[in-house]
């Protein structure tokens, strides 16, 4: 069966299905019973699917037509059976069919989401979830699930609150949660991840020392290392205790542990967390002796006497910010001296300016200076179209290095999670990370594997050529689909293909500007066609610029 015939069959099936949905939405029984509510639930699921099918059609999505067509026919049959069961007063069967129709509708909705060919797909593996794996068999089970969902990177929480997942040695004290494990948990994870082609970037805490409202292991043994507010308190509003970034012994203590991980494990990166001050708007920190004395020595001023509204307070902010930046620089230089290919990332406050204002975290400078290879902004929100979009779009306008937004699984339902991943893919198609494994359900993994992560993705920084080739193939398929719908002429297709083939070369220096290209070449496209193709070429442009 040729491609055009397949498309025609799908289109006919979709029309028939939409017609049946419009009829279903107005089903009026002669007799009203409680089980009618189940019919309404089924109709709601079907109508949501109908809307998604229309969107897939208008977006010219590359999907498995035969699978979708088969499922649509099955759904139509199930719906007719549902109505018959109601009319025959088989209420139990009505419930069963409603459940089946809803689940199958959701599965089809996942199947008509497009999967990107090149992007980072990560999740943070929190220490509690890691510990509960209880050994190699548990690790294998988790990674098998992650592999089926086509994840390609894990950030395992490795050093936190003065504790570690690895066995005791001269630098680390193993968290008692891992005492029952046979072998080294991190080493086991690395070995199993490597077999599944999943990268491991240990997630390590930096200046946050504990989160229980009192000192943890590090400050209990070294109380003089504490960061303090103006009143001498060491506990921040989040019930966290923090280490002073002004102390050389603090920096050396932390850096030695990160160096150990790089020297002793086959890892691809290090993920830095809490590489900042406590958030300023809930109480300013940095009033410990080392920070204060350093500022006095440099500027001849006592920060205790500086008013928050004065210009001198800006100097105080810049000084404290510089302490964090110096730590990032030192970590980067020392770790890359051991492994020049190591990728160093940081979990950061979203919004470049907001991060500096809130937590003295100048992460855009860290990227500019090549101290970091990428950042993971903690874009944790339920507000899909405002905060999430604003944070990412504003930063993407000026950055020339990759960022991978963090998505707050703990705040979202499975449907909301998929919607956020889809939205991030529109504005940052090169990837994202999910926080965290503790909140990822079997249904989440299933939904991701069915749709938005249904195909394997190349990590763009590992193979730029393969990434560009994957996007090129996607655009060519899109052009063919648009052509099959008679919504683009042969002249335009030939011109766009030629332009694409040049752009997809790794060494090509041609600027990607789709709008300018079609104007200069007098190519007339329908608005919808232009919108979709421009998004594809912007995706290609991202990979060319960022890697």
ZANU-260269 format. One record per residue (C-alpha): residue number from 1; x, z negated, y negated. Coordinates in steps of 0.1 Angstrom, whole numbers. Each point is the difference from the previous one (the first is absolute). Layout:
<pts>
<NUM, <X, Z, Y>>
...
</pts>
This chain:
<pts>
<1, <0, 0, 0>>
<2, <16, 10, -34>>
<3, <2, -24, -29>>
<4, <-27, 18, -20>>
<5, <-25, -4, 29>>
<6, <9, -37, 4>>
<7, <-7, -5, -37>>
<8, <-33, 18, 2>>
<9, <-11, -21, 30>>
<10, <10, -33, -18>>
<11, <-18, 11, -32>>
<12, <-32, 8, 20>>
<13, <2, -33, 19>>
<14, <5, -19, -33>>
<15, <-30, 17, -16>>
<16, <-22, -8, 31>>
<17, <12, -35, -1>>
<18, <-6, -5, -37>>
<19, <-35, 14, 5>>
<20, <-6, -25, 28>>
<21, <13, -28, -23>>
<22, <-23, 9, -28>>
<23, <-29, -2, 25>>
<24, <13, -32, 14>>
<25, <1, -17, -34>>
<26, <-38, 5, -3>>
<27, <-10, -10, 35>>
<28, <-33, -18, -3>>
<29, <-14, -15, 32>>
<30, <-37, -5, 6>>
<31, <7, -36, 9>>
<32, <24, -23, -18>>
<33, <21, -24, 20>>
<34, <31, -21, -6>>
<35, <22, 25, 19>>
<36, <-7, 25, -28>>
<37, <28, -18, -18>>
<38, <24, 12, 26>>
<39, <-11, 36, -5>>
<40, <6, -5, -38>>
<41, <35, -13, 8>>
<42, <7, 31, 21>>
<43, <-13, 23, -27>>
<44, <22, -17, -25>>
<45, <30, 6, 21>>
<46, <-10, 36, 5>>
<47, <-6, 6, -37>>
<48, <34, -15, -8>>
<49, <15, 24, 25>>
<50, <-19, 29, -16>>
<51, <15, -9, -34>>
<52, <35, -1, 15>>
<53, <-6, 34, 17>>
<54, <-9, 15, -34>>
<55, <31, -15, -16>>
<56, <22, 13, 29>>
<57, <-15, 34, -5>>
<58, <6, 0, -38>>
<59, <36, -12, 5>>
<60, <8, 27, 26>>
<61, <13, -27, 23>>
<62, <21, 9, 31>>
<63, <-18, -17, 28>>
<64, <-7, 5, 37>>
<65, <-31, 22, -2>>
<66, <-8, 2, 37>>
<67, <1, -38, 3>>
<68, <-22, -5, -30>>
<69, <-24, 27, 11>>
<70, <-4, -16, 34>>
<71, <-6, -34, -15>>
<72, <-26, 12, -24>>
<73, <-21, 16, 27>>
<74, <2, -32, 20>>
<75, <-11, -21, -30>>
<76, <-30, 23, -6>>
<77, <-10, -5, 37>>
<78, <4, -38, -3>>
<79, <-21, -1, -31>>
<80, <-28, 19, 16>>
<81, <2, -24, 30>>
<82, <-1, -30, -25>>
<83, <-33, 12, -15>>
<84, <-14, 6, 35>>
<85, <10, -35, 11>>
<86, <-18, -15, -30>>
<87, <-31, 20, 6>>
<88, <0, -12, 37>>
<89, <5, -36, -12>>
<90, <34, -3, 17>>
<91, <14, -24, -26>>
<92, <30, -10, 20>>
<93, <10, 37, 4>>
<94, <-5, 4, -37>>
<95, <26, -27, -7>>
<96, <24, 16, 25>>
<97, <-4, 34, -15>>
<98, <4, -13, -36>>
<99, <33, -16, 9>>
<100, <12, 32, 17>>
<101, <-10, 22, -29>>
<102, <15, -23, -26>>
<103, <34, -2, 19>>
<104, <1, 37, 7>>
<105, <-9, 9, -36>>
<106, <28, -22, -12>>
<107, <24, 15, 25>>
<108, <-9, 35, -13>>
<109, <5, -12, -35>>
<110, <35, -10, 9>>
<111, <7, 33, 18>>
<112, <-8, 20, -32>>
<113, <26, -19, -21>>
<114, <32, 20, -4>>
<115, <33, -14, 13>>
<116, <31, 6, -21>>
<117, <30, 16, 17>>
<118, <27, -19, -20>>
<119, <-3, -36, -11>>
<120, <11, -36, 6>>
<121, <-26, -20, 19>>
<122, <10, -37, 2>>
<123, <-14, -34, 5>>
<124, <14, -35, -5>>
<125, <3, -20, 32>>
<126, <-5, -36, -11>>
<127, <18, -28, 18>>
<128, <-31, -15, 15>>
<129, <-11, 32, 16>>
<130, <35, 8, 11>>
<131, <3, -35, 16>>
<132, <-33, 4, 19>>
<133, <14, 31, 18>>
<134, <19, -25, 20>>
<135, <26, 24, 14>>
<136, <8, 35, 9>>
<137, <-33, 8, 17>>
<138, <-19, -11, -31>>
<139, <23, 21, -22>>
<140, <-5, 30, 22>>
<141, <-38, -4, -2>>
<142, <1, -2, -39>>
<143, <24, 29, -3>>
<144, <-21, 22, 24>>
<145, <-30, -6, -22>>
<146, <21, 8, -31>>
<147, <14, 31, 16>>
<148, <-35, 13, 9>>
<149, <-10, -5, -36>>
<150, <32, 20, -10>>
<151, <16, -28, -21>>
<152, <37, 8, -6>>
<153, <14, -32, -16>>
<154, <-4, -37, 4>>
<155, <11, -28, -24>>
<156, <4, -30, 23>>
<157, <1, -34, -18>>
<158, <35, -11, 10>>
<159, <13, -27, -24>>
<160, <-25, -22, -19>>
<161, <-3, -36, -12>>
<162, <35, -6, 12>>
<163, <-10, 9, 36>>
<164, <6, 31, 21>>
<165, <-14, 19, 29>>
<166, <34, 4, 16>>
<167, <18, -27, 21>>
<168, <19, -28, -16>>
<169, <35, 7, -12>>
<170, <24, -11, -27>>
<171, <-23, 16, -27>>
<172, <-35, -1, 14>>
<173, <-24, -26, 13>>
<174, <-26, 16, 23>>
<175, <-37, -7, -8>>
<176, <-14, -22, 28>>
<177, <-28, 25, 4>>
<178, <25, 22, 19>>
<179, <15, -28, 22>>
<180, <-18, 13, 31>>
<181, <13, 35, -3>>
<182, <26, 13, 25>>
<183, <26, 19, -20>>
<184, <3, 8, -36>>
<185, <-34, 10, -15>>
<186, <15, 23, -26>>
<187, <23, 17, 24>>
<188, <-29, 6, 24>>
<189, <-22, 14, -28>>
<190, <29, 24, -10>>
<191, <5, 12, 36>>
<192, <-37, 6, 6>>
<193, <-5, 16, -34>>
<194, <29, 24, 5>>
<195, <-16, 13, 32>>
<196, <-31, 8, -20>>
<197, <19, 15, -30>>
<198, <-12, -28, -23>>
<199, <24, -12, -26>>
<200, <6, -37, -5>>
<201, <8, -14, -35>>
<202, <2, -39, 2>>
<203, <-21, -17, -27>>
<204, <19, -28, -16>>
<205, <-9, -25, -26>>
<206, <22, -5, -30>>
<207, <-7, -26, -27>>
<208, <-33, -14, 13>>
<209, <10, -29, 22>>
<210, <-32, -15, 13>>
<211, <-38, 3, -5>>
<212, <-14, -34, 10>>
<213, <3, -18, -33>>
<214, <32, -18, 9>>
<215, <37, 9, 7>>
<216, <7, 19, 32>>
<217, <32, -1, 21>>
<218, <23, 15, -27>>
<219, <-10, -23, -29>>
<220, <-2, -31, 23>>
<221, <37, 6, 8>>
<222, <9, 12, -35>>
<223, <-24, -15, -26>>
<224, <23, 10, -29>>
<225, <-7, 36, 8>>
<226, <-36, -2, -12>>
<227, <-15, 22, -28>>
<228, <-19, -22, -25>>
<229, <-26, 3, -27>>
<230, <3, -16, -34>>
<231, <-12, -33, 12>>
<232, <24, -1, 29>>
<233, <-26, 8, 26>>
<234, <11, 21, 29>>
<235, <-34, 11, 14>>
<236, <-16, 31, -14>>
<237, <-37, 6, -4>>
<238, <-1, 17, 34>>
<239, <13, -32, 16>>
<240, <34, 17, 4>>
<241, <35, -13, -5>>
<242, <27, 23, -12>>
<243, <37, 4, -1>>
<244, <20, 4, -32>>
<245, <14, 35, -3>>
<246, <26, -13, -25>>
<247, <20, -18, 27>>
<248, <28, 18, 18>>
<249, <-4, -23, 31>>
<250, <-36, 10, 3>>
<251, <8, 37, -2>>
<252, <28, -3, 25>>
<253, <-22, -20, 24>>
<254, <-26, 27, 0>>
<255, <23, 30, 0>>
<256, <20, -13, 30>>
<257, <-32, 0, 20>>
<258, <-10, 35, -10>>
<259, <36, 12, 8>>
<260, <-3, -16, 35>>
<261, <-31, 20, 7>>
<262, <16, 33, -10>>
<263, <32, -7, 19>>
<264, <-16, -12, 32>>
<265, <-32, 21, 5>>
<266, <-7, 38, 1>>
<267, <-24, 0, -29>>
<268, <-9, 28, -24>>
<269, <-7, -21, -30>>
<270, <-5, -34, -17>>
<271, <-33, -9, -18>>
<272, <5, -26, -27>>
<273, <-30, -22, -9>>
<274, <-4, -25, -28>>
<275, <29, 15, -19>>
<276, <-13, -14, -33>>
<277, <-10, -31, -19>>
<278, <-33, -18, 5>>
<279, <-27, 17, -21>>
<280, <4, -8, -36>>
<281, <-36, -3, -11>>
<282, <-5, -31, 22>>
<283, <31, -19, -13>>
<284, <34, 12, -10>>
<285, <29, -8, 24>>
<286, <38, 2, -5>>
<287, <5, -34, -16>>
<288, <24, -12, 27>>
<289, <35, -11, -11>>
<290, <19, 31, 12>>
<291, <-24, 25, -18>>
<292, <-2, -21, -32>>
<293, <38, -4, -2>>
<294, <6, 36, 7>>
<295, <-23, 10, -29>>
<296, <16, -25, -23>>
<297, <34, 13, 8>>
<298, <-10, 36, -7>>
<299, <-23, -4, -30>>
<300, <8, -34, -14>>
<301, <-36, -10, 1>>
<302, <-20, -27, 19>>
<303, <-29, 17, 18>>
<304, <-19, -33, -1>>
<305, <-2, 4, -38>>
<306, <-11, 36, -1>>
<307, <-36, 7, -9>>
<308, <-18, 24, 23>>
<309, <-12, 21, -30>>
<310, <35, 5, -15>>
<311, <25, 29, 4>>
<312, <24, -24, 16>>
<313, <-24, -4, 29>>
<314, <5, 37, 8>>
<315, <37, -7, 4>>
<316, <-9, -28, 24>>
<317, <-22, 24, 20>>
<318, <27, 27, 0>>
<319, <26, -26, 12>>
<320, <-22, -13, 29>>
<321, <-9, 36, 9>>
<322, <37, 10, 1>>
<323, <6, -28, 25>>
<324, <-24, 16, 25>>
<325, <14, 35, -7>>
<326, <35, -13, 7>>
<327, <-11, -13, 33>>
<328, <-16, 33, 10>>
<329, <32, 18, -10>>
<330, <23, -23, 20>>
<331, <-22, 2, 31>>
<332, <-1, 38, -2>>
<333, <38, 3, -5>>
<334, <9, -24, 28>>
<335, <-25, 13, 25>>
<336, <8, 37, -6>>
<337, <36, -8, 2>>
<338, <-7, -9, 37>>
<339, <-25, 29, 6>>
<340, <-1, 27, -26>>
<341, <-31, 15, 17>>
<342, <-20, -32, -2>>
<343, <-32, 2, -20>>
<344, <-7, -29, -24>>
<345, <-35, -6, -12>>
<346, <-19, -27, -18>>
<347, <-36, -12, -1>>
<348, <-8, -1, -37>>
<349, <-27, -8, -25>>
<350, <-20, 32, -6>>
<351, <5, 16, -34>>
<352, <35, 2, -14>>
<353, <-8, -17, -33>>
<354, <-23, -25, 16>>
<355, <27, -10, 25>>
<356, <24, -8, -28>>
<357, <-26, -19, -20>>
<358, <-14, -20, 29>>
<359, <31, -7, 21>>
<360, <31, 12, -18>>
<361, <4, 27, 26>>
<362, <14, 32, -14>>
<363, <-3, 21, 31>>
<364, <-1, 34, -18>>
<365, <35, -8, -12>>
<366, <10, -8, 36>>
<367, <-11, 34, 11>>
<368, <16, 17, -29>>
<369, <33, -16, 7>>
<370, <-3, 8, 38>>
<371, <1, -37, 10>>
<372, <-32, 8, 20>>
<373, <-10, 30, 20>>
<374, <-37, -6, -4>>
<375, <-26, -26, -11>>
<376, <-32, -12, 16>>
<377, <-23, -11, -28>>
<378, <-24, -27, 12>>
<379, <-32, 19, -11>>
<380, <-22, -26, 16>>
<381, <-35, 6, -13>>
<382, <-36, 8, 11>>
<383, <-4, 21, -32>>
<384, <7, 35, 14>>
<385, <-5, 22, -29>>
<386, <13, -21, -29>>
<387, <29, -23, 7>>
<388, <14, 18, 30>>
<389, <-1, 34, -16>>
<390, <12, -13, -34>>
<391, <30, -19, 15>>
<392, <12, 29, 21>>
<393, <-7, 29, -25>>
<394, <17, -17, -29>>
<395, <32, -7, 19>>
<396, <1, 33, 17>>
<397, <0, 18, -34>>
<398, <35, -13, -8>>
<399, <17, -8, 33>>
<400, <25, 23, 18>>
<401, <2, -23, 30>>
<402, <-26, -6, 27>>
<403, <-25, -28, 0>>
<404, <-23, -9, 29>>
<405, <-30, -20, -12>>
<406, <-9, -31, 20>>
<407, <-36, -2, 12>>
<408, <-16, -34, 4>>
<409, <-16, 2, 35>>
<410, <-10, -37, -4>>
<411, <-24, 9, -28>>
<412, <-16, 30, 16>>
<413, <-25, 10, 27>>
<414, <11, 28, 24>>
<415, <-19, 25, -20>>
<416, <15, -12, -33>>
<417, <35, 2, 16>>
<418, <-5, 36, 9>>
<419, <-13, 8, -35>>
<420, <30, -16, -16>>
<421, <24, 19, 22>>
<422, <-18, 32, -9>>
<423, <1, -8, -37>>
<424, <37, -8, 2>>
<425, <6, 33, 18>>
<426, <-16, 18, -29>>
<427, <23, -15, -26>>
<428, <30, -9, 20>>
<429, <0, 22, 32>>
<430, <35, -10, 10>>
<431, <-11, -33, 14>>
<432, <-12, -36, -1>>
<433, <3, -34, 18>>
<434, <-26, -23, 14>>
<435, <0, -38, -5>>
<436, <1, -13, 26>>
<437, <-1, 1, 38>>
<438, <-19, -33, 1>>
<439, <-30, 18, -15>>
<440, <1, 33, 18>>
<441, <-27, 1, 26>>
<442, <-4, 22, 30>>
<443, <-27, 19, -19>>
<444, <25, 6, -29>>
<445, <26, 15, 23>>
<446, <-27, 21, 17>>
<447, <-13, 13, -33>>
<448, <34, 8, -14>>
<449, <9, 18, 33>>
<450, <-32, 20, -1>>
<451, <4, 14, -35>>
<452, <24, -7, -28>>
<453, <29, -6, 24>>
<454, <-12, 22, 28>>
<455, <32, 21, 0>>
<456, <36, -11, 0>>
<457, <17, 1, -34>>
<458, <37, 6, -8>>
<459, <17, -27, -21>>
<460, <9, 21, -31>>
<461, <33, -17, -7>>
<462, <11, 6, 36>>
<463, <-6, 37, 1>>
<464, <-9, 18, -33>>
<465, <2, 34, 16>>
<466, <-25, -9, 27>>
<467, <-22, -17, -26>>
<468, <-1, 31, -21>>
<469, <-7, 22, 30>>
<470, <-29, -22, 11>>
<471, <-16, 2, -35>>
<472, <6, 38, -1>>
<473, <-18, 4, 33>>
<474, <-29, -22, -13>>
<475, <-3, 22, -31>>
<476, <1, 32, 21>>
<477, <-28, -13, 22>>
<478, <-20, -9, -31>>
<479, <5, 35, -14>>
<480, <-12, 15, 32>>
<481, <-31, -22, 0>>
<482, <-8, 9, -36>>
<483, <5, 37, 9>>
<484, <-23, -3, 30>>
<485, <-27, -13, -24>>
<486, <5, 31, -22>>
<487, <9, -23, -29>>
<488, <34, 16, -8>>
<489, <11, 36, -1>>
<490, <30, 16, 20>>
<491, <20, 5, -32>>
<492, <-2, -37, -9>>
<493, <8, -11, 35>>
<494, <31, 22, 2>>
<495, <13, -12, -34>>
<496, <-6, -37, 8>>
<497, <17, 3, 34>>
<498, <31, 16, -16>>
<499, <1, -28, -26>>
<500, <-4, -26, 28>>
<501, <27, 14, 22>>
<502, <25, -2, -28>>
<503, <-10, -35, -10>>
<504, <2, -13, 36>>
<505, <37, 6, 2>>
<506, <21, -32, -3>>
<507, <25, 16, -24>>
<508, <-27, 17, -21>>
<509, <3, -9, -37>>
<510, <-33, 16, -10>>
<511, <-22, -24, -18>>
<512, <-33, -8, 16>>
<513, <-27, 8, -25>>
<514, <-30, 15, 17>>
<515, <-22, 3, -31>>
<516, <27, 19, -19>>
<517, <7, 22, 30>>
<518, <-36, 12, 4>>
<519, <-3, 6, -38>>
<520, <32, 20, -1>>
<521, <-10, 21, 30>>
<522, <-35, 5, -12>>
<523, <-15, -16, 31>>
<524, <-37, -9, -4>>
<525, <-11, -29, 23>>
<526, <-33, -18, 3>>
<527, <3, -35, -16>>
<528, <-3, -17, 34>>
<529, <26, 22, 16>>
<530, <24, -6, -29>>
<531, <-6, -38, 2>>
<532, <8, -2, 37>>
<533, <30, 23, -1>>
<534, <15, -18, -30>>
<535, <-2, -33, 18>>
<536, <19, 16, 29>>
<537, <27, 14, -22>>
<538, <3, -34, -19>>
<539, <6, -16, 35>>
<540, <27, 26, 6>>
<541, <15, -7, -35>>
<542, <1, -38, 8>>
<543, <21, 5, 31>>
<544, <23, 24, -19>>
<545, <5, -24, -29>>
<546, <1, -34, 17>>
<547, <23, 7, 30>>
</pts>
